[in-house]
Amino acid sequence: MALWGARFSGGPADAVFALSRSAHFDWRLAPYDIRSSLAHLSVLESSKLVTKNDAAAIRGALKELAAQVSTGTFVAESSDEDVHSALERGLTAKLGPIGSALRAGRSRNDQVTTDLRLFAIDHMLEVAHLVTELNSSILKKAGEYINDSAPGFTHIQHAQPVSFGHELAKHAHAFARDLDRINDWFKRSSVSSLGAGALAGSSLPLDPAHTAKNLGFESSFANSIDAVSDRDYVAEALFICATIGLHLSRIGEEWVLWASTEFAWAKVADEYSTGSSIMPQKKNPDMAELARGKSGRLIGNLVSVMTMLKGLPFAYNRDLQEDKEPLFDSIDTLLLVLPAITGMVATTDFDRAKMALAAPTGFSLATEIADYLVRKNVPFSSAHESAGKCVALCEKTSRQLHELTDAEFLSIHPSLDGGVRAVLTVAGALNSRTTAGGTAPTLVGDQIKNALNENQAQRKKIADKQKAFSEMMGA
Ligand code: ARG
């Protein structure tokens, strides 16, 4: 159904309609569009722009339409330009001309962005919920390996031994920042645009603050031109999705590496692995690879929306129709990837013995020698050099650091006595890393406990917001 056309001598050419049409992708805004129409209706009714009787009829028809949309018995037709025109078609089919009453004081410009904000809030809450599920899974797994050692890496070279629980738990801290980002995003994004009209506000006695409250927004727009032009909430949501994707890709990369035959640390559960069509022996960590690969499209969606917004004149321009598909795609992608990675993490087992055996190899305890000398007041440059000489001697004579003789230690530095062997153990190295946030297993236990509590608090906050949102949608 066309919402415009009186000043035109003919309808749009087929190619124009085809390019113009968004109903095939913006249809998913339908429930939010109906809900924001109910809010607009209540303002039209209280300012007596729509009679009580008409308002009751329109309200009834909107609710009926909402039920039909949710059961799929009312859908967009190929002749509908967008979700707004399709729903107005449905409304006028039920009510006749009064079905168009909602257009008073409202433009698709303020309508579409209000709908999209509701969609974004609803779905970013779901993303946040899934991130807390992933964090529970990561932290639980980390808790199982607090007292297991493994080599820690820099440059994917053995660096210093770490608690493997510490190694796993680090991911949860990255995702906790993403949850913070989502909370912060709400503050700026929970703003209603209804009442801004096409761009200049309305000459009708509307009440944008009331509409905002009715829709659960924290505030209403302050500048009507900005209200219809602003898509920062889309760009910011896409940035958060891309950052979550980036964090998922780093888990993915680790799992791929750790599940390789060369590492053989991770045993990924069968139900989270895939096989090969030709090589019967294969068990591939495809979920981890997809987590890594999907980060590309999440970053792409952010770049696509920011590029579309760059230099765009205020207020509404049709370019803005391009805000939706990238947002839908990023959210859909995360709704797929997050549960899969949550399950993959929960069901992966690690080879404790193999990791512990690898922990001291690659001279990962060399820093202990330097620190030992520093504790004896040797300047660090000299301590570092002496530890380096120990490594060189070991490499030349195919030995481990603790296998050097007392005489060899002393020949490298007069303060380097046999006592150094006491710190040349993985357990000694781990237990001595007591800096807050460090890898000493006693600290790691507390770090994980605190992170779990924090995650629990986030879950509760998100669940409360989800409950309030679904009550608002059902009102
Ligand atoms: N389908 C359009 C969009 O997604 C709705 C707004 C159209 N407004 C207009 N003035 N043509 O942006």
Residues whose N, C-alpha, C, O or C-beta is under 5 A from the ligand:
A	BS01	LIG	S22 D82 R108 N109 V112 L320 Q321
